[in-house]
Amino acid sequence: MRPDQSLSAQTRTGTGKGPAFQARKLGLIPGIVYGGGGKPKPVSVGQRELERHVSTGTFLTTPFLLDMDGEKTRVIPRAVQLDPVTDRPVHVDFMRLAKGSKITLQIPVRFKGHVDSPGLKRGGVLNIVRHEVELLCPVDNIPEFIEGDLAGMEVHDSLHISAFHLPEGVKPTVARDFTVASIVAPTSVIEEQRAAAAAAAAAAAAPVVEGEEGAEGAAPAAGAAPAAGAAPAAGAAPAKAPEKK
């Protein structure tokens, strides 16, 4: 089971833009706690503490033990609103985690076995199709991430979701065996192959004139006069000088 993070909160007495603005002036971020069979409860959390958790990149998949005025409630963040200028949190939503329930989350994907992949050793590139996978998770067994093993993978091999070891009770929301990552050839090799294919296609499409010969060593056309200063061909009669009148 993934350990819960601790987060302090206090109940908000007012709602709306005015009280929310006043809370931010005091270094608090307004939020709401909902779900789990209880009524929505307005709360405020410390700005610095919240920013520290948001900066981890896994905030929305981390369960918290929210300490609200001495009462501890297990929750998970469902949304965090950021200021478009400062990129700092201005509002946060928490959902209560009722025991025995399940939740759909976007879980990050990590990889191991890079040094044991023959395809990567030969210059192949890891192409990550899904950086996150949507999983249906029991609230008591939420994984921090899922990990795929690249050992033994060659160029053009793919790693599907069925190759991942998922925690007990955790299932993908997509029924098919979708691709999570693959080993592809380097970009330089792909570009060379495309250039060669384009050149071959152009050569095949070039028109050919019947009886055409190359310029070098080509026989002169019938009746064509030899070039000036050119020696007469072997066996040919010498040209007569013009008659004087």
Buried (B, 14 or more C-beta within 10 A) or exposed (E): EBEBBEBBBBEBEEEEEEBBEBBBEEEBBBBBBBBBEEEEBBBBBBBEBBBEBBEEEEBBBBBBBBBBEEEEBBBBBBEBEEEEEEEEBBBBBBBBBBEEEBBEBBBBBEBEBEEEBBBBEEEBBBEEEBEBBEBEBBBBBBBEEBEBBBEEBEBEBBBBBEEBEBBEEBEBEEEEEBEBBBBBBEEEBEEEEEEEEEEEEEEEEEEEEEEEEEEEEEEEEEEEEEEEEEEEEEEEEEEEEEEEE
